[in-house]
């Protein structure tokens, strides 16, 4: 018995030693060195804020129903940019793509260098009529009050577009001329998928035979209070984004009067199918959580490193904890959300056709078709037809070992060394997905502070940006463009 106890004690000691050793040695500090020469930028603050305010007053709304498209608002926005940024329009070549999307080209002096593409989008989401009176400032007022700029699109994403234009106008005013060409691409329908805007811009670039050194779009931010394994701000740079598909489940039935219902109505059949989907979630993978943690691990508490460095033992515990929160759970797998259902037009009529829509955000490694096939097999009911309403596969994964990632990360750190940088998987979608044929290095980051308080305002009530946050976005693009164009 004593020998058994001794063996157990030795085994426990060895195990603890392995766990501690791996925790101490697995995670090296991978934070990029801050870029040198990051200095203040002489921004005319009042003028810049006034132009941002003016941009927010123009209701460039994308509606799901394309017949509601207000072409004049987009043409007014084009004219606003031309008037507001004379140097950009003097020194760049402007192309209007598919009527409403804009491409600006600032040629470089060295044609052997691949250009860099900076992206944003013109359109914003609608404001729900029922919520318009709940805004502190009217949603299209562009109001500036108490150090804050208010309006639909302030965060998503006229902040990016106007900051880019301000930065380039400033650089041109200083006489900076690029060795490497610079392109701006502003799509007009990102909020409804980008098929008429960014997709057409990508086709245009392809027809020109262009390749880009790197591409940067929205999709990341400086997070505060959102990544609880560290107590410092973390700038997340998107390397990859999930795919997207709406699967429509349809059941046709004879109908009739509700006083003589069958054992299962069409809606009942659909409901069982939805429950089956919700009760059988997709498999979880820690791949992209680990990718993120590789950059943060050295800055986390020892206990956290013990768990993360020894996933051969603790992965079930890690997954259980991450799955307990909807935000982190979505970073581990394909998600399914039943969002719409329709049936009979009247309470006492059995539906002759019932439909439900399930929205899937597709994890890399899956495809639209593989998701559809899994759902068909899972439902296993020939009475239910499953069709795809709209879908895109997950994007490719951009490398961290690239000039583009290094420039973005080092510029962030050069502005504030307290900020940690980490790559991540974007759970939403951006226009960037269309540009992988044009560059291996496609990234997603916008300089703004994302907190538990600010995130609900994206597409929500009281969308706003602090004046200082807007100025910081200009400074970021100023330095990133300047570094990108000179080498």
Residue pairs with C-beta under 8 A, 6 or more apart in sequence:
18 310
19 306
19 309
19 310
19 313
20 306
22 306
22 309
22 310
23 302
23 305
23 306
23 309
23 310
24 305
26 297
26 305
26 308
26 309
27 293
27 294
27 297
27 298
27 300
27 305
27 308
27 309
28 298
29 298
29 299
30 294
30 295
30 298
31 295
31 298
31 299
31 413
31 420
31 421
32 406
32 409
32 410
32 413
32 421
33 410
33 413
34 410
34 413
34 414
34 417
35 407
35 410
35 411
35 413
35 414
35 479
35 483
36 414
37 414
38 411
38 414
38 415
38 479
40 475
41 170
41 474
41 475
41 478
41 479
42 170
43 166
43 170
43 471
43 474
43 475
45 467
45 471
48 166
48 470
48 471
48 474
49 144
49 149
49 467
49 470
51 84
51 85
51 162
51 165
51 166
52 142
52 149
52 158
52 159
52 162
52 470
53 142
53 143
53 144
53 149
53 151
54 80
54 84
54 142
55 77
55 80
55 142
55 153
55 158
55 161
55 162
56 140
56 141
56 142
56 149
56 150
56 151
56 152
56 153
56 154
56 158
57 140
57 141
57 142
57 151
58 73
58 76
58 77
58 80
58 140
59 70
59 73
59 124
59 140
59 152
60 70
60 73
60 74
60 77
60 122
60 123
60 124
60 153
60 188
61 68
61 70
61 73
61 123
61 124
61 125
61 126
61 152
62 69
62 123
62 124
62 125
62 126
62 188
62 189
62 190
62 191
62 192
63 69
63 126
63 192
64 192
66 192
71 99
71 100
74 100
74 122
74 123
74 188
75 100
77 122
78 96
78 100
78 102
81 88
81 89
81 102
81 165
82 89
84 165
85 165
85 166
85 168
85 169
87 168
87 169
87 172
87 173
88 104
88 165
88 168
88 169
88 172
90 172
91 106
91 172
92 104
92 105
92 106
92 168
92 184
93 104
93 105
93 107
94 102
94 103
94 104
94 105
95 102
95 103
95 105
95 204
96 102
96 103
97 103
97 197
97 200
97 201
97 204
98 188
98 196
98 197
98 200
99 188
100 122
100 188
100 189
100 197
101 122
101 185
101 186
101 187
101 188
101 189
101 196
101 197
101 198
101 200
101 201
102 122
102 184
102 185
102 186
103 183
103 184
103 185
103 186
103 201
103 204
104 168
104 183
104 184
105 115
105 181
105 182
105 183
106 168
106 178
106 181
106 182
106 183
106 485
107 178
107 181
108 115
108 178
108 179
108 180
108 181
108 182
108 485
109 177
109 178
109 179
110 179
110 180
111 181
113 179
113 180
113 181
113 213
114 180
114 211
114 212
114 213
115 180
115 181
115 182
115 183
115 210
115 212
115 213
116 180
116 181
116 182
116 183
116 212
116 213
116 214
116 215
116 216
116 404
116 481
116 484
116 485
117 183
117 184
117 185
117 212
117 214
117 215
117 216
117 435
117 438
117 439
118 164
118 182
118 183
118 184
118 185
118 216
118 477
118 481
119 184
119 185
119 186
119 187
119 198
119 215
119 216
119 217
119 218
119 431
119 432
119 435
120 157
120 158
120 160
120 161
120 164
120 184
120 185
120 186
120 217
120 218
121 157
121 161
121 186
121 187
121 188
121 189
121 190
121 191
121 194
121 197
121 198
121 218
121 431
122 158
122 161
122 186
122 187
122 188
123 187
123 188
123 189
123 190
123 191
123 192
123 197
124 152
124 153
124 156
124 158
124 191
125 152
125 156
125 191
125 459
127 135
127 139
127 140
127 152
131 461
132 138
132 139
134 461
134 462
135 150
135 461
135 462
136 150
136 462
137 143
137 145
137 150
137 151
137 462
137 464
139 150
139 151
139 152
139 463
140 151
140 152
141 150
141 151
142 149
142 150
142 151
143 149
143 150
143 151
144 150
144 467
147 466
147 467
147 468
148 464
148 465
148 466
148 467
149 464
149 465
149 466
149 467
149 470
150 462
150 463
150 464
151 463
151 464
152 463
153 159
153 463
154 463
154 464
154 465
155 448
155 454
155 457
155 458
155 463
155 464
155 465
156 218
156 458
156 459
156 463
157 190
157 218
157 446
159 446
159 448
159 465
159 469
159 470
159 473
160 218
160 446
160 473
161 186
162 470
163 447
163 470
163 473
163 474
163 476
163 477
164 184
164 477
164 481
165 184
166 474
166 477
167 474
167 475
167 477
167 478
167 481
168 182
168 184
168 477
168 481
170 474
170 478
171 478
171 481
171 482
176 482
176 485
178 485
178 486
179 485
179 486
179 487
180 213
180 484
180 485
180 486
180 487
181 485
182 481
182 484
182 485
183 212
185 198
185 201
185 431
187 194
187 197
187 198
187 201
187 431
188 196
188 197
189 195
189 196
189 197
189 198
190 197
190 198
190 430
190 431
193 390
193 392
193 429
194 431
194 433
194 434
197 431
198 431
198 434
198 435
199 434
201 434
202 434
202 435
202 437
202 438
205 212
205 435
205 438
206 437
206 438
210 438
211 438
211 439
212 435
212 438
212 439
212 441
213 403
213 404
213 439
213 441
213 484
214 402
214 403
214 404
214 405
214 407
214 439
214 441
214 442
214 443
214 484
215 404
215 432
215 435
215 438
215 439
215 441
215 442
215 443
216 404
216 408
216 443
216 444
216 445
216 480
217 430
217 431
217 432
217 435
217 442
217 443
217 444
218 430
218 444
218 445
218 446
219 238
219 241
219 426
219 428
219 430
219 432
219 444
219 445
219 446
220 235
220 236
220 237
220 238
220 424
220 426
220 443
220 444
220 445
220 446
221 235
221 236
221 445
221 446
221 447
221 448
221 449
221 450
222 233
222 234
222 235
222 412
222 419
222 447
222 448
222 449
222 450
223 233
223 234
223 235
223 236
223 449
223 450
223 451
224 233
224 449
224 450
224 451
225 451
225 452
226 234
226 327
226 450
226 451
226 452
226 455
227 234
227 236
227 296
229 293
229 296
229 300
229 301
229 304
230 296
230 299
230 300
230 420
232 299
232 418
232 419
232 420
233 416
233 418
233 419
233 420
233 449
234 296
234 419
234 420
234 421
234 422
235 409
235 412
235 419
235 420
235 421
235 422
235 445
236 292
236 422
236 423
236 424
236 445
237 405
237 408
237 409
237 421
237 422
237 423
237 424
237 443
237 444
237 445
238 423
238 424
238 425
238 426
238 430
238 432
238 443
238 444
238 445
239 291
239 397
239 398
239 399
239 400
239 405
239 423
239 424
239 425
239 443
239 444
240 288
240 364
240 394
240 395
240 396
240 397
240 398
240 425
240 426
241 394
241 395
241 425
241 426
241 427
241 428
241 429
241 430
241 432
241 433
241 444
242 334
242 361
242 362
242 363
242 364
242 394
242 425
242 426
242 427
242 428
242 429
243 360
243 361
243 362
243 366
243 367
243 368
243 391
243 392
243 393
243 394
243 395
244 359
244 360
244 361
244 362
244 390
244 391
244 392
244 429
245 359
245 360
245 362
245 368
245 371
245 372
245 388
245 389
245 390
245 391
245 392
246 357
246 358
246 359
246 360
246 388
246 389
246 390
246 391
247 357
247 358
247 360
247 371
247 372
247 375
247 386
247 387
247 388
247 389
248 355
248 356
248 357
248 386
248 387
248 388
248 389
249 270
249 273
249 274
249 355
249 356
249 357
249 358
249 379
249 384
249 385
249 386
250 353
250 354
250 355
250 384
250 385
250 386
250 387
251 266
251 267
251 269
251 270
251 353
251 354
251 355
251 383
251 384
251 385
252 266
252 352
252 353
252 385
253 262
253 265
253 266
253 269
253 350
253 351
253 352
253 353
253 354
254 350
254 352
255 344
255 349
255 350
255 351
255 352
256 349
256 350
257 348
257 349
257 350
258 347
258 348
258 349
258 350
259 348
261 350
262 350
264 272
265 343
265 350
265 351
265 354
266 343
266 350
266 351
266 352
266 353
266 354
267 341
267 343
267 344
267 351
267 354
269 354
269 381
269 383
269 384
270 341
270 354
270 355
270 356
270 384
272 381
273 356
273 379
273 381
273 384
274 338
274 356
274 358
276 378
276 379
277 336
277 338
277 358
277 375
277 378
277 379
278 336
278 338
280 378
281 333
281 335
281 336
282 333
282 334
282 335
282 336
282 363
282 366
282 374
283 333
284 319
284 323
284 332
284 333
285 332
285 333
285 363
285 365
286 311
286 315
286 318
286 319
286 332
287 364
288 331
288 364
288 424
288 425
289 322
289 328
289 331
289 332
290 308
290 311
291 423
291 424
291 425
292 422
292 423
292 424
292 425
293 300
293 308
293 422
294 422
295 420
295 421
295 422
295 423
296 420
296 422
297 304
297 305
297 308
297 309
299 420
300 308
306 314
307 314
307 317
307 318
308 314
308 318
311 318
319 332
322 328
322 329
322 331
322 332
323 329
323 332
329 335
330 361
330 427
331 424
331 425
331 427
332 363
333 363
334 360
334 361
334 362
334 363
334 366
334 371
335 360
335 361
335 427
336 358
336 359
336 360
337 358
337 359
337 360
338 356
338 357
338 358
338 359
339 357
339 358
339 359
340 355
340 356
340 357
341 354
341 355
341 356
341 357
342 354
342 355
342 356
343 351
343 354
344 350
344 351
344 352
344 354
357 389
358 375
360 371
361 427
361 428
362 368
362 371
362 393
362 394
363 394
364 394
364 395
364 397
364 425
365 394
366 394
367 393
367 394
368 388
368 391
368 392
368 393
372 386
372 388
375 386
376 386
379 386
392 429
392 433
395 432
395 433
395 436
395 442
396 436
396 440
396 442
398 404
398 405
398 440
398 441
398 442
398 443
399 405
399 440
399 441
400 423
402 440
402 441
403 441
404 441
404 443
405 423
405 441
405 443
407 480
407 483
407 484
408 443
408 445
408 480
409 421
411 476
411 479
411 480
411 483
412 419
412 421
412 445
412 447
412 476
413 419
413 421
414 479
415 472
415 475
415 476
415 479
426 444
430 444
432 442
432 443
432 444
435 442
436 442
446 473
447 472
447 473
447 476
447 477
448 454
448 465
448 469
448 472
448 473
449 469
457 463
457 464
